[in-house]
Amino acid sequence: MNKVDPKRVATFIGVCTALAIIIGGWWELSERRQQQPQFGGERQAVAPVRQGEIERQATTPTIAQEQQVNQRAEETAAARATYLARYVNSGPSRQPGMKTVAIAVVSEKGAFSFAVNSAVASRLKTASVATLTSFFRPAFVSDGLFANAFSGSNGIFDKLELSKSLDVLLLGREQVQYSSDPSLENVITANMQLELTAFSIADGQSQSWTYVANGSGFKQTGARQMAEERLTKQIANDPKMSLGF
């Protein structure tokens, strides 16, 4: 029986082991190469999806911001329109080549004096001057805007956007004091004073007129009416009453 050489056995085992390692490495490398195209395809397929998500994320906030800005602008415009409608009546549009004057004379009771408004409008109206006697609403007086404007606050002009509609704002205020004399069978006397001031909307310049008249009657209403009628006659016949702007 032949004996096995230990050295040959060891050599044989080493060669087999080396071959196994080489074959295993080649097999693993082959599998990796087969997997690489699949991984690359997935990455290529996923990349556009992620890019689209990024673009949507970048675009969505911009659209939302634009919508918020537009909504705020609409709300501001609506609030502005509501504010103006409270104080100003929508009147006729301005006529080219015409100077537009709004007139608002207020009685001692805080109401518009239609008789004096009409008298002033008739006195100032010419071929080149248009007069408005109902430009303002009652809230213009009750909310204190008339008092501020009459005292010379030009801020009211901007708040009410008067430059879009007017060239001149003419404001007036009546004050009345009553007295009675027993020797005259309780006849009541009304002493009325009217202050008028015209403001140029463009530069804030102003000019003023003052009228005083007395009226008598057995009641305050009668005495006041007579005094006011005499005032309107003074206005109609006053040659100095004209707009010098």
VENFENTA-V762112 format. One record per residue. N is the residue number from 1. SS is DSSP state (H for helix, E for strand, L for the rest). OMEGA is omega in whole degrees, -180 to 180 (999 if undefined). D_CENTER is the distance of its C-alpha to the mean C-alpha in Angstrom with 2 decimals. Layout:
# VENFENTA-V762112
n = <N,N>
ss = <SS,SS>
omega = <OMEGA,OMEGA>
d_center = <D_CENTER,D_CENTER>
This chain:
# VENFENTA-V762112
n = <1,2,3,4,5,6,7,8,9,10,11,12,13,14,15,16,17,18,19,20,21,22,23,24,25,26,27,28,29,30,31,32,33,34,35,36,37,38,39,40,41,42,43,44,45,46,47,48,49,50,51,52,53,54,55,56,57,58,59,60,61,62,63,64,65,66,67,68,69,70,71,72,73,74,75,76,77,78,79,80,81,82,83,84,85,86,87,88,89,90,91,92,93,94,95,96,97,98,99,100,101,102,103,104,105,106,107,108,109,110,111,112,113,114,115,116,117,118,119,120,121,122,123,124,125,126,127,128,129,130,131,132,133,134,135,136,137,138,139,140,141,142,143,144,145,146,147,148,149,150,151,152,153,154,155,156,157,158,159,160,161,162,163,164,165,166,167,168,169,170,171,172,173,174,175,176,177,178,179,180,181,182,183,184,185,186,187,188,189,190,191,192,193,194,195,196,197,198,199,200,201,202,203,204,205,206,207,208,209,210,211,212,213,214,215,216,217,218,219,220,221,222,223,224,225,226,227,228,229,230,231,232,233,234,235,236,237,238,239,240,241,242,243,244,245>
ss = <L,L,L,L,L,H,H,H,H,H,H,H,H,H,H,H,H,H,H,H,H,H,H,H,H,H,H,H,H,H,H,H,H,H,H,H,H,H,H,H,H,H,H,H,H,H,H,H,H,H,H,H,H,H,H,H,H,H,H,H,H,H,H,H,H,H,H,H,H,H,H,H,H,H,H,H,H,H,H,H,H,H,H,H,H,H,H,E,L,L,L,L,L,L,L,L,L,L,E,E,E,E,E,E,E,E,L,L,L,L,L,E,L,H,H,H,H,H,H,H,H,H,H,H,L,E,L,L,E,E,E,E,L,L,L,E,L,L,H,H,H,H,L,L,H,H,H,H,H,H,L,L,L,L,H,H,H,H,H,L,L,H,H,H,L,L,L,E,E,E,E,E,E,E,E,E,E,E,E,E,E,H,H,H,L,L,E,E,E,E,E,E,E,E,E,E,E,E,E,E,L,L,L,L,L,E,E,E,E,E,E,E,E,E,E,E,E,L,L,H,H,H,H,H,H,H,H,H,H,H,H,H,H,H,H,H,H,L,L,L,L,L,L,L,L>
omega = <-177,178,179,180,-179,-177,180,178,-179,-180,180,180,-180,179,179,180,180,178,179,180,-179,-180,180,179,179,-180,180,179,180,179,179,179,178,-178,-176,178,179,-179,179,178,178,-179,178,-180,-177,-175,179,179,179,179,177,178,-179,180,178,180,180,-177,-175,179,180,178,179,180,178,178,178,179,179,180,179,179,178,179,179,180,180,179,179,180,179,180,-178,-179,179,-172,-173,173,176,-177,179,180,-179,-179,180,178,-180,173,-176,-177,174,-176,179,176,-175,179,180,179,177,178,179,178,-175,-179,-180,177,-179,-180,179,-180,180,-179,-174,-175,177,179,-178,-179,176,-178,179,-179,180,-178,-175,175,-179,-179,176,178,-174,-180,175,-179,178,-178,180,-180,-179,179,175,179,-179,179,178,-179,-179,-178,-178,178,-175,-178,178,-174,-170,169,-177,173,-180,-178,179,-179,178,174,-175,173,-178,176,-180,-179,-179,-179,179,178,176,175,-178,178,177,177,-176,176,-180,176,178,177,177,-179,173,-178,-174,-174,177,177,-177,172,-171,175,178,180,179,178,178,175,-179,179,180,175,-179,-178,179,-180,-180,-179,179,-180,-178,178,178,177,-178,177,177,-179,-178,-176,-177,-179,-177,-179,177,-178,-177,-179,999>
d_center = <117.96,115.74,113.67,109.90,108.93,106.15,104.74,104.34,102.62,100.18,99.51,98.96,96.50,94.57,94.34,93.11,90.50,89.23,89.05,87.12,84.58,84.21,83.86,81.31,79.22,79.34,78.33,75.33,74.24,74.58,72.42,69.71,69.73,69.42,66.43,64.49,63.43,62.18,60.08,58.70,57.80,55.94,54.02,53.19,52.09,49.95,48.31,46.13,44.99,43.92,42.22,40.24,39.21,38.07,36.02,34.40,33.66,32.08,30.06,28.86,26.65,24.98,24.22,22.95,20.63,19.25,18.78,16.94,14.58,14.03,13.66,11.05,9.02,9.78,9.04,5.48,5.28,7.68,6.42,3.80,7.10,9.21,8.20,8.94,11.90,13.33,13.99,14.37,16.83,16.63,19.43,21.53,20.35,21.45,25.04,26.32,28.47,27.37,25.87,23.46,23.79,22.07,24.54,24.13,27.35,27.57,30.93,32.37,31.45,27.70,27.68,27.11,30.44,30.81,34.16,33.02,29.80,32.09,34.59,32.16,30.64,34.18,35.22,32.46,32.25,34.08,34.40,31.61,29.40,27.40,26.65,24.23,25.32,22.98,19.57,18.42,18.77,21.01,18.31,17.49,20.97,21.45,18.43,19.65,17.17,20.15,22.36,20.07,19.65,23.37,24.35,22.76,19.47,17.58,14.48,13.77,13.81,10.88,8.79,9.82,9.84,13.54,14.88,13.95,16.26,18.61,21.20,22.48,21.50,24.70,24.84,28.07,29.56,32.91,35.29,38.57,41.70,44.62,48.27,51.55,55.18,57.98,60.40,58.38,58.70,55.34,53.35,49.73,48.10,44.36,43.22,39.77,37.74,34.74,32.47,30.32,28.00,26.31,23.56,22.99,19.31,20.32,22.29,22.19,25.88,27.22,30.38,31.77,34.48,36.34,38.54,41.01,43.10,45.41,46.23,48.94,49.78,51.28,47.86,44.62,42.84,45.46,45.49,41.74,41.70,44.42,42.64,39.41,41.46,43.11,39.77,38.60,41.92,41.48,38.10,39.62,42.55,40.89,41.48,39.39,36.16,34.34,31.26,32.44,29.37>
